[in-house]
């Protein structure tokens, strides 16, 4: 969410904007699309500044589970489904290949978990799990961990990289995503980005209001 006074023509990837919301100082950072951009830009700002909490706010595709376009979710845990060897039919994760320790920080059983204490929040919010990908597509569910599917699964191109950066810095992190499309619909004309962004804006303000109490 960007402050209303910012000239949208001046928005640049990697640039941050400081504004005041009630008693909160809010730093808005544009990471751009994808894991690489997100990880690099997050590492730069976390090296130079300290924060109380970090929010990753954006749209997502619904990969699995029950939800409608425009629904907004907190992401409880995220996963890199492409990190490993093989293809959609025969795939082994980097954790199964012992290339990465599945329980070495920032991972826990191969997942990147939000380290924010959601019990502090008063409002009733929806929760989902996430997968973060380089190429939006329909993954074969059989290659994904079963525990992903205890909640709706959202697909993004950034959130796990955001969690990765924050967890390594011991910074409480929250992923807040609005469903703009179903992942089977690669035709962007079928997405409802306007509805998703409007609902995302409302939920972001609700969250900031809770933080300001």
Secondary structure, DSSP 8 states (H G I E B T S, - for coil): ---TTS-GGG--TT-EEEEEETTEEEEEE---SSHHHHHHHHHHHHHH---S-EEEEEEEEEEESS--TT-EEEEEEEE-TTSEEE-SSSEEETTTTTSS-TTSTT-BTTBEE--S-GGG--S--EEEEEEE-SS-----GGGS-GGGGGSEEEEESSHHHHHHHHHHTT--EEEEEEEEEETT---GGG--HHHHHHHHHHHHHHHHHHHT-
